[in-house]
Amino acid sequence: MHIQTRNDSAPSRLLNLDPDLCREAIGRREFTIRHALKDHPLLTLEALAVLADALPSGAVERHVGDQPIVLPGGASHLSGRPSETVRTIASNGRWMVMWNLEQMPPYKRLLDEALDEAEPLVPKREEGMLRRECFLFLSAPHSVTPVHFDPEHNFLLQIRGTKHMHVGRFPDRAWETRELDRYYDGGHRNLVEAPPASETFVMTPSDGCYIYPWAPHWVQNGPEASISLSITFRTRRSQRHEQASMFNRRLRRHGLGVRPAGDSEHVDRAKAATVALMGWMRRGGKPQLGPRNYG
C-alpha cells in the first residue's frame, strides 16, 4: 500500500475542540466540532480505493444506498471489487463502510494523532480512554443509513459532500433498556423504531459531531457523494456498561431478573469484574492479545 501519508501544509491540530464543552458533554450529549482533515492525503478517493483493496475482506461492508430510516434486521450485503465501489461512489447507488482502518499503520498514526488531542479533554468521570478505532464511510448521493446505535464514543468528521446527521434520544429508560437487551440478546444494532424527536446536524467538509455511546442516530446523504471518517474510543465507564450488559444477558438466559446497566455504578463494577474474570479463565489465565490499550 503505497500512498502519500503526509501533508506538509497541514495545521498543527486536527480537531478543533472546546475543552469546557468536551468535559461537560462527553458521555452525556451530542455536540458539533470542526476539524482540519478534509484535504488529508490519506482521505482522497484514490487513497481510499487503494485502502479498500488492502483491507481484509471482512473489514469492507457494502449495501444499497436507498434504505428506509427504520430497518431492524439490517440490509443485504453487496459484493464486487472494493476499490471499484470507491471509485464509482458518485454513481453506483451504494453505501460502504471500511471497518478498523487502524489495522493499516498510516491510518493508525492518523487516528492516534487525532485522539491524542482529545484524550486530555475526556472528563474524569469516564475514567480514561480505551480501545481506539477508526472507520470510513462512503455514500452515494441521497443514501440513507438506517437508525441504529453504537457502543463507542464517536467523533464523526465530514470529509467530502454533505450529510444530515440526526441524533435522537430514547424517550424513557424502559425503551432504552428494551433496545439494549434486544441487541445483547443477539439482535441487530439497527433499532426497531425511530425515536420521536431528534437533533439534526448538517455537516459539510470540515464539520463534525460527537455522538455519545448508545445514542440513536441515522444519516441522510446530500446530492453529492459523501466521505466521512469516524474516530472512536471506549472509556472505562462505557466499557463497564458493555460488560454489565453482557452479564445481564447471561442472567436473562437463566430466567433471572436483572438490574439494567447504568442503574448502579457499584453493581455494574461487580458485573464487569465477573465478565472480565470469566474471559481471563477462558483464555487459560493468559493475557488477551489485541489492540493497544490507551488507558
C-alpha positions as CSV (number, residue, x, y, z in Angstrom):
1,M,0.0,0.0,0.0
2,H,2.0,3.0,-1.3
3,I,0.2,6.3,-0.9
4,Q,1.2,9.7,0.4
5,T,0.7,10.0,4.1
6,R,1.9,13.5,4.9
7,N,0.5,16.9,4.1
8,D,3.3,19.4,4.8
9,S,0.9,22.3,4.8
10,A,-1.5,20.6,7.4
11,P,-2.3,22.7,10.5
12,S,-0.7,21.6,13.8
13,R,-4.1,20.5,15.3
14,L,-6.5,18.1,13.6
15,L,-9.5,18.7,15.8
16,N,-11.0,22.0,17.0
17,L,-12.4,21.0,20.4
18,D,-13.7,23.3,23.1
19,P,-12.2,21.9,26.4
20,D,-15.0,23.0,28.6
21,L,-17.7,21.6,26.3
22,C,-15.9,18.3,26.0
23,R,-15.5,17.9,29.7
24,E,-19.2,18.7,30.3
25,A,-20.7,16.8,27.4
26,I,-18.6,13.7,26.5
27,G,-20.6,10.6,27.5
28,R,-23.8,12.7,28.0
29,R,-24.9,14.5,24.9
30,E,-24.0,15.2,21.2
31,F,-22.3,18.4,20.1
32,T,-20.7,19.9,16.9
33,I,-16.9,20.2,16.3
34,R,-14.7,21.4,13.5
35,H,-11.6,19.6,12.0
36,A,-8.7,20.0,9.6
37,L,-8.8,16.7,7.8
38,K,-10.8,17.4,4.6
39,D,-7.6,17.7,2.5
40,H,-5.6,14.9,4.1
41,P,-3.8,12.7,1.5
42,L,-5.0,9.5,3.3
43,L,-8.6,10.5,2.7
44,T,-8.7,11.2,-1.0
45,L,-10.9,9.0,-3.2
46,E,-7.8,7.3,-4.8
47,A,-6.1,6.7,-1.5
48,L,-9.3,5.1,-0.2
49,A,-9.6,2.9,-3.3
50,V,-6.1,1.6,-2.5
51,L,-7.1,1.1,1.1
52,A,-10.3,-0.8,0.3
53,D,-8.4,-3.5,-1.6
54,A,-5.7,-3.7,1.0
55,L,-8.1,-4.4,3.9
56,P,-9.2,-7.9,4.9
57,S,-12.4,-8.8,3.1
58,G,-14.3,-8.8,6.5
59,A,-13.4,-5.2,7.0
60,V,-15.4,-4.0,4.0
61,E,-19.2,-3.8,4.0
62,R,-21.5,-2.6,1.2
63,H,-25.2,-2.1,0.8
64,V,-27.7,-0.4,-1.5
65,G,-27.8,3.2,-0.5
66,D,-31.6,3.6,-0.9
67,Q,-32.7,2.4,2.5
68,P,-35.6,3.1,4.8
69,I,-34.9,5.0,8.0
70,V,-36.1,2.0,10.1
71,L,-34.6,-1.4,9.0
72,P,-34.4,-3.6,12.1
73,G,-32.7,-6.6,10.5
74,G,-30.1,-4.7,8.5
75,A,-29.5,-4.6,4.7
76,S,-28.3,-7.3,2.3
77,H,-24.5,-7.2,1.6
78,L,-23.2,-6.5,-1.9
79,S,-20.1,-7.9,-3.5
80,G,-17.5,-6.8,-6.1
81,R,-14.0,-5.4,-6.0
82,P,-13.9,-2.9,-3.1
83,S,-11.8,-0.3,-5.0
84,E,-14.4,-0.2,-7.8
85,T,-17.1,0.6,-5.3
86,V,-15.0,3.5,-4.0
87,R,-14.1,4.9,-7.4
88,T,-17.7,4.8,-8.6
89,I,-19.4,6.0,-5.4
90,A,-20.8,9.1,-7.1
91,S,-23.0,7.0,-9.4
92,N,-23.2,3.4,-8.1
93,G,-26.1,3.9,-5.6
94,R,-24.2,2.2,-2.8
95,W,-23.4,2.8,0.9
96,M,-20.0,1.5,2.0
97,V,-18.1,1.2,5.3
98,M,-14.5,0.2,5.9
99,W,-14.0,-1.1,9.4
100,N,-10.9,-0.8,11.6
101,L,-8.6,1.3,9.5
102,E,-6.2,1.2,12.4
103,Q,-5.1,-2.2,11.0
104,M,-3.1,-0.1,8.5
105,P,-0.1,1.7,10.0
106,P,-0.7,5.1,8.2
107,Y,-4.3,5.2,9.4
108,K,-3.3,4.1,12.9
109,R,-1.0,7.1,13.1
110,L,-3.7,9.4,11.9
111,L,-6.1,8.0,14.4
112,D,-3.7,8.4,17.3
113,E,-2.7,11.9,16.2
114,A,-6.3,13.0,16.4
115,L,-7.3,11.2,19.6
116,D,-4.1,12.3,21.3
117,E,-5.6,15.8,21.1
118,A,-8.9,14.6,22.5
119,E,-7.7,12.4,25.3
120,P,-6.8,15.1,27.8
121,L,-10.4,16.5,27.4
122,V,-12.2,13.3,28.3
123,P,-13.9,14.0,31.6
124,K,-12.6,12.3,34.7
125,R,-16.0,10.6,35.3
126,E,-15.3,8.5,32.2
127,E,-12.0,7.1,33.7
128,G,-9.7,7.3,30.7
129,M,-9.7,6.5,27.0
130,L,-9.5,2.9,25.8
131,R,-9.7,0.9,22.5
132,R,-9.2,3.4,19.8
133,E,-10.7,2.5,16.4
134,C,-11.3,4.2,13.0
135,F,-14.0,3.6,10.4
136,L,-14.6,5.2,7.0
137,F,-18.0,5.7,5.3
138,L,-18.6,6.4,1.7
139,S,-22.2,7.1,0.5
140,A,-23.7,7.6,-2.9
141,P,-25.9,10.7,-3.4
142,H,-29.1,10.6,-1.3
143,S,-28.1,7.4,0.5
144,V,-29.7,6.6,3.9
145,T,-28.1,4.9,6.9
146,P,-31.0,3.5,9.0
147,V,-31.5,4.4,12.6
148,H,-29.1,2.5,14.9
149,F,-26.8,2.9,17.9
150,D,-23.1,2.2,18.6
151,P,-21.3,1.4,21.8
152,E,-18.4,3.8,21.1
153,H,-17.7,7.4,21.8
154,N,-17.6,8.8,18.2
155,F,-16.2,11.8,16.5
156,L,-17.7,11.7,13.0
157,L,-15.8,14.0,10.6
158,Q,-17.2,15.1,7.3
159,I,-14.5,14.9,4.6
160,R,-16.5,15.3,1.3
161,G,-20.1,16.1,0.4
162,T,-23.0,17.0,2.7
163,K,-24.6,14.8,5.3
164,H,-27.6,15.3,7.6
165,M,-26.9,13.5,10.9
166,H,-30.0,13.0,13.0
167,V,-29.3,12.2,16.7
168,G,-32.2,11.2,18.9
169,R,-32.8,10.2,22.5
170,F,-34.7,7.3,23.9
171,P,-37.9,8.9,25.3
172,D,-37.7,6.8,28.5
173,R,-35.5,4.3,30.3
174,A,-37.8,1.4,29.6
175,W,-37.4,2.0,25.8
176,E,-33.6,2.2,26.0
177,T,-33.4,-0.9,28.2
178,R,-35.6,-2.8,25.8
179,E,-33.5,-1.9,22.8
180,L,-30.2,-2.7,24.6
181,D,-31.5,-6.0,25.8
182,R,-32.6,-6.9,22.3
183,Y,-29.2,-6.1,20.9
184,Y,-27.2,-8.0,23.6
185,D,-29.5,-11.0,23.2
186,G,-28.3,-11.2,19.6
187,G,-30.3,-8.6,17.7
188,H,-29.1,-6.1,15.1
189,R,-27.9,-2.7,16.2
190,N,-30.5,-1.2,13.9
191,L,-33.4,-0.1,16.0
192,V,-37.0,-1.4,15.6
193,E,-38.4,2.1,15.8
194,A,-37.1,5.6,15.4
195,P,-37.1,7.9,18.4
196,P,-39.9,10.5,18.4
197,A,-37.5,13.5,18.5
198,S,-34.0,14.3,17.3
199,E,-31.5,17.0,16.6
200,T,-30.1,17.4,13.1
201,F,-26.5,18.4,12.3
202,V,-26.0,19.5,8.7
203,M,-22.3,18.6,8.0
204,T,-20.2,19.9,5.2
205,P,-16.4,19.3,4.8
206,S,-14.5,20.3,7.9
207,D,-17.7,19.9,10.1
208,G,-18.0,17.1,12.6
209,C,-20.0,16.0,15.6
210,Y,-19.6,14.0,18.7
211,I,-22.0,11.1,19.3
212,Y,-22.2,9.6,22.8
213,P,-22.5,5.8,23.3
214,W,-25.9,4.2,22.5
215,A,-27.3,7.4,21.1
216,P,-29.9,6.5,18.4
217,H,-28.9,8.2,15.1
218,W,-29.5,7.9,11.4
219,V,-27.9,9.6,8.3
220,Q,-29.3,11.1,5.1
221,N,-26.7,12.0,2.4
222,G,-26.9,15.1,0.3
223,P,-26.9,15.3,-3.6
224,E,-23.2,14.5,-3.9
225,A,-21.1,11.5,-2.9
226,S,-20.0,11.7,0.8
227,I,-16.9,10.6,2.6
228,S,-17.0,10.6,6.5
229,L,-14.3,9.5,8.9
230,S,-15.3,8.1,12.3
231,I,-12.7,8.1,15.0
232,T,-13.9,6.3,18.1
233,F,-12.9,5.1,21.5
234,R,-14.3,3.5,24.6
235,T,-13.7,4.6,28.2
236,R,-13.6,2.5,31.3
237,R,-17.1,3.7,32.1
238,S,-18.6,2.9,28.7
239,Q,-16.7,-0.5,28.7
240,R,-18.1,-1.3,32.1
241,H,-21.6,-0.6,30.8
242,E,-21.0,-3.1,27.9
243,Q,-19.7,-5.7,30.3
244,A,-22.6,-5.3,32.7
245,S,-25.0,-5.7,29.7
246,M,-23.2,-8.9,28.8
247,F,-23.6,-10.2,32.3
248,N,-27.3,-9.3,32.2
249,R,-27.7,-11.4,29.0
250,R,-26.5,-14.4,30.9
251,L,-28.9,-13.8,33.7
252,R,-31.9,-13.5,31.3
253,R,-30.9,-16.7,29.7
254,H,-31.4,-18.4,33.0
255,G,-34.7,-16.7,33.6
256,L,-33.4,-14.4,36.2
257,G,-34.4,-10.7,36.7
258,V,-31.7,-8.1,36.1
259,R,-30.9,-4.6,37.1
260,P,-30.2,-2.6,33.8
261,A,-26.7,-1.5,33.1
262,G,-26.3,2.1,34.2
263,D,-28.7,2.0,37.2
264,S,-25.9,1.3,39.8
265,E,-22.2,2.0,39.4
266,H,-21.4,-0.4,42.2
267,V,-23.4,-3.3,40.6
268,D,-22.0,-2.6,37.2
269,R,-18.5,-2.7,38.6
270,A,-19.2,-6.2,40.1
271,K,-20.7,-7.5,36.9
272,A,-17.9,-6.1,34.8
273,A,-15.3,-7.7,37.0
274,T,-17.1,-11.0,36.7
275,V,-17.2,-10.8,32.9
276,A,-13.5,-9.9,32.8
277,L,-12.6,-12.8,35.1
278,M,-14.6,-15.3,33.0
279,G,-12.8,-14.1,29.9
280,W,-9.5,-14.5,31.6
281,M,-10.4,-18.0,32.7
282,R,-11.5,-19.0,29.2
283,R,-8.1,-17.9,27.9
284,G,-6.4,-20.1,30.5
285,G,-5.0,-17.2,32.5
286,K,-3.1,-15.8,29.5
287,P,-3.2,-12.1,28.7
288,Q,-5.5,-11.1,26.0
289,L,-3.8,-10.1,22.7
290,G,-5.5,-7.3,20.9
291,P,-5.5,-3.6,20.2
292,R,-3.3,-1.4,22.3
293,N,-4.9,-0.2,25.5
294,Y,-4.8,3.6,25.8
295,G,-5.9,3.7,29.5
